[in-house]
Amino acid sequence: MNEIIVIIYLFFIFSLFCLAPLNIFKNNILNFSYSRKNSFYFNLIINLNILLLLSLLPIQLTDYSFIIIIILILICIKNYLFLMKVFKDINLNIPNILFLIAVFFILSIEVASELNLGWDAKWFWYIKSLYYTQNQTFNELSNYVYNDFHPHLGSFIWAFYRDLSINGYEYNGRLFYVFFYIISLFFISKNIFRNKTKNNILFIFLIILTQKYIYFSGLQEILIFTILVFMSKFFYFYVKEKNFIDFIFIFLCMNLLIWIKAEGIAYAFICLLTINFISRLNLKKKLIINLLFLSIIFFKILIYKLFQIKINDQPYYFEYIINLDIQTLLYKIKNILIYLSYYSFKNIILISVPIISIINYKKIYENEYFRLMIIFFLVNIMFIFSIYIFRDMDVIYSLKTTIDRIIFSSSGFYLLFVINQFKKN
């Protein structure tokens, strides 16, 4: 019974991060207009970026975690004054709120009952989270011997929400991964059809299609998948409506990606490259966008240099790359093709993209959004090939242990694209 109460309590704690700082009844930020329906999701992305900055400060987590909640509650009171107004006017009406609570509860029960961490989670992510829960800061985390392999944000989020739970069980921090995931799927499915019931059916179908316990076992791929899902809709709005506010949130998502896993930097670069192909963006705007992205990369490098963390401790070396012989290269390419094909057919989202592009090939020339998604897909496939070709590690072992997760995480960006194509067809 205690665990059930904690799960429901955590749903409302997580929801606070969607209700502030932006007022969900307003539709502008600094004179930039946007659909107020999206402010619920904008808040979540803003707050995760705030948590990122807090994770770098020399302040113990326990000194500010509940202060953040108090601040959010005060902002909510200021924004809405009477909580009844929220239930009356908010786009997520009471039936939808109860529906989301039920979905969150069911998935959370599975996470709470399994209690089995993934291999990488046991040896990297959970240990990093313990630094924060045991009153250490980023400064002490920088001394962790395996800290160089990947960034820390996912582990900090794990620790942060664990600290906010009533009983302090480690899985409570991972329940935010569940919340983040279901909110992203609700975000892209809620306006596909005019009928809300159909949207809810689509939402449940997407969960059945993409949910596995292993993704919530402390592994970070679910965070990358979820961020890419959010990015896909912001990207769709930006291409279709050219609303600058959508680009801001693409940028904030890219910032999160580079602090989750090493691959996150690649996905952020792929998204940046795709943005550069948007026809209506003039050279000046493209230059500003690229400089802004380089600034967040520079900020990360600066932080790593300051705390004496290696920029790259992955098994990629210039000497190994330039000394690759043809025989090794062909051997790697052959095995990559085999494993990529096999796991692509197991991932309906990813395999749908080339099928859709072949069937609707004329749209590549006629529809800019369609064309940009194909560009993202092709560059992503090149990225997958490159990480295994240039990695100084047995290629079959690498493919067996990682390619399924890489395919899953990258598929988040295609989910809305595939839904839209099937809807039209």
KAKACOR-V196773 format. One record per residue. RES is the residue in one small letter. PHI is phi in degrees with one decimal (NA if undefined). Layout:
# KAKACOR-V196773
RES_PHI + RES_PHI
This chain:
# KAKACOR-V196773
m_NA + n_-60.4 + e_-63.5 + i_-63.1 + i_-62.9 + v_-63.4 + i_-61.8 + i_-66.4 + y_-59.7 + l_-66.7 + f_-57.6 + f_-74.0 + i_-64.3 + f_-60.6 + s_-64.1 + l_-55.8 + f_-73.4 + c_-101.2 + l_-98.7 + a_-148.9 + p_-84.5 + l_-72.6 + n_-78.0 + i_-72.5 + f_-95.8 + k_-100.4 + n_-132.1 + n_-153.8 + i_-129.7 + l_50.4 + n_72.7 + f_-92.5 + s_-84.6 + y_-158.1 + s_-73.3 + r_-64.2 + k_-61.9 + n_-92.3 + s_-63.6 + f_-57.2 + y_-84.2 + f_-58.2 + n_-58.8 + l_-62.2 + i_-67.6 + i_-60.5 + n_-67.4 + l_-66.9 + n_-69.1 + i_-65.4 + l_-61.0 + l_-58.4 + l_-63.9 + l_-63.2 + s_-65.1 + l_-92.6 + l_-79.5 + p_-81.9 + i_-126.4 + q_-67.8 + l_-56.1 + t_-66.2 + d_-79.0 + y_-136.3 + s_-59.5 + f_-76.7 + i_-64.4 + i_-60.0 + i_-63.5 + i_-61.8 + i_-61.7 + l_-63.2 + i_-63.1 + l_-63.9 + i_-65.6 + c_-62.8 + i_-61.8 + k_-65.0 + n_-69.8 + y_-115.0 + l_62.4 + f_-114.4 + l_-63.0 + m_-61.6 + k_-64.1 + v_-59.7 + f_-70.9 + k_-83.1 + d_-107.1 + i_-63.9 + n_-60.1 + l_-81.1 + n_-73.6 + i_-58.0 + p_-58.1 + n_-68.8 + i_-62.8 + l_-63.4 + f_-63.1 + l_-65.5 + i_-60.5 + a_-63.3 + v_-64.0 + f_-60.3 + f_-62.0 + i_-62.4 + l_-68.4 + s_-68.6 + i_-60.9 + e_-62.4 + v_-63.2 + a_-68.5 + s_-87.8 + e_-75.2 + l_54.8 + n_-118.5 + l_-81.7 + g_-66.6 + w_-58.6 + d_-62.1 + a_-64.3 + k_-63.5 + w_-96.7 + f_-128.9 + w_-68.4 + y_-67.3 + i_-62.5 + k_-62.0 + s_-64.2 + l_-64.1 + y_-56.3 + y_-72.5 + t_-72.0 + q_-103.5 + n_62.4 + q_-100.3 + t_-123.1 + f_-60.2 + n_-62.1 + e_-73.0 + l_-60.6 + s_-64.5 + n_-87.9 + y_-65.0 + v_-61.2 + y_-101.9 + n_-69.9 + d_-72.4 + f_-67.5 + h_-146.1 + p_-65.1 + h_-115.7 + l_-57.4 + g_-58.8 + s_-69.2 + f_-64.6 + i_-59.3 + w_-55.1 + a_-69.0 + f_-59.9 + y_-77.9 + r_-64.7 + d_-65.1 + l_-81.6 + s_-74.4 + i_-76.1 + n_-97.4 + g_75.0 + y_-66.8 + e_-62.3 + y_-67.6 + n_-61.5 + g_-67.2 + r_-73.9 + l_-66.4 + f_-65.3 + y_-57.9 + v_-63.9 + f_-60.5 + f_-57.9 + y_-64.6 + i_-69.9 + i_-66.2 + s_-64.9 + l_-69.0 + f_-65.3 + f_-59.1 + i_-85.5 + s_-102.5 + k_-70.6 + n_-119.7 + i_-67.9 + f_-114.9 + r_-72.3 + n_-82.9 + k_-65.1 + t_-63.9 + k_-62.7 + n_-63.0 + n_-67.5 + i_-64.4 + l_-61.6 + f_-58.0 + i_-64.4 + f_-61.6 + l_-64.3 + i_-65.9 + i_-59.2 + l_-70.5 + t_-113.8 + q_-85.6 + k_-143.0 + y_-58.8 + i_-55.1 + y_-69.5 + f_-108.2 + s_-90.3 + g_98.6 + l_-72.0 + q_-94.5 + e_-60.5 + i_-65.1 + l_-70.1 + i_-64.7 + f_-54.5 + t_-66.4 + i_-62.3 + l_-67.1 + v_-62.7 + f_-59.7 + m_-58.7 + s_-61.0 + k_-77.3 + f_-60.2 + f_-64.3 + y_-59.7 + f_-62.4 + y_-65.3 + v_-67.0 + k_-78.6 + e_-113.5 + k_55.3 + n_-85.4 + f_-60.9 + i_-63.2 + d_-67.4 + f_-64.0 + i_-55.3 + f_-79.5 + i_-61.9 + f_-61.9 + l_-65.7 + c_-66.6 + m_-61.4 + n_-63.5 + l_-64.6 + l_-56.6 + i_-71.9 + w_-107.4 + i_-95.1 + k_-145.1 + a_-59.7 + e_-65.2 + g_-59.0 + i_-63.2 + a_-63.5 + y_-64.2 + a_-65.1 + f_-64.4 + i_-63.2 + c_-64.6 + l_-61.2 + l_-59.8 + t_-63.6 + i_-59.3 + n_-66.0 + f_-93.3 + i_-68.2 + s_-64.9 + r_-78.5 + l_-80.2 + n_-80.4 + l_-60.5 + k_-63.2 + k_-65.4 + k_-62.1 + l_-64.1 + i_-62.6 + i_-61.1 + n_-66.6 + l_-67.4 + l_-63.0 + f_-65.4 + l_-61.6 + s_-67.6 + i_-74.0 + i_-66.5 + f_-62.9 + f_-60.9 + k_-64.6 + i_-59.7 + l_-61.6 + i_-62.4 + y_-64.1 + k_-65.8 + l_-61.5 + f_-98.3 + q_56.1 + i_-102.9 + k_-64.9 + i_-65.2 + n_-139.3 + d_-117.2 + q_-82.2 + p_-77.4 + y_-125.5 + y_-133.9 + f_-59.9 + e_-59.7 + y_-63.6 + i_-64.0 + i_-73.3 + n_-98.2 + l_-64.3 + d_-93.5 + i_-59.6 + q_-61.7 + t_-64.5 + l_-61.5 + l_-65.5 + y_-61.4 + k_-67.3 + i_-60.2 + k_-59.9 + n_-70.5 + i_-62.5 + l_-60.1 + i_-64.0 + y_-71.4 + l_-64.5 + s_-63.9 + y_-62.0 + y_-74.9 + s_-67.0 + f_-69.3 + k_-83.5 + n_-110.8 + i_-60.5 + i_-64.5 + l_-65.6 + i_-67.8 + s_-67.8 + v_-62.6 + p_-64.5 + i_-64.1 + i_-62.9 + s_-66.8 + i_-72.6 + i_-65.2 + n_-111.6 + y_-58.0 + k_-64.4 + k_-66.4 + i_-59.1 + y_-92.8 + e_-101.1 + n_-118.9 + e_-65.4 + y_-58.9 + f_-58.4 + r_-63.3 + l_-65.6 + m_-66.8 + i_-67.5 + i_-60.9 + f_-58.1 + f_-61.7 + l_-64.3 + v_-67.4 + n_-63.0 + i_-63.4 + m_-62.1 + f_-63.1 + i_-60.6 + f_-61.6 + s_-65.5 + i_-66.3 + y_-92.5 + i_-69.0 + f_-94.0 + r_-85.5 + d_-84.4 + m_-159.5 + d_-55.4 + v_-66.3 + i_-68.0 + y_-60.9 + s_-60.9 + l_-65.2 + k_-61.8 + t_-94.8 + t_-133.3 + i_-65.4 + d_-62.7 + r_-72.9 + i_-65.5 + i_-63.5 + f_-61.3 + s_-62.0 + s_-72.0 + s_-67.0 + g_-58.3 + f_-72.2 + y_-93.8 + l_-58.9 + l_-65.0 + f_-58.2 + v_-65.7 + i_-58.7 + n_-61.4 + q_-68.7 + f_-68.6 + k_-62.6 + k_-70.6 + n_-85.1
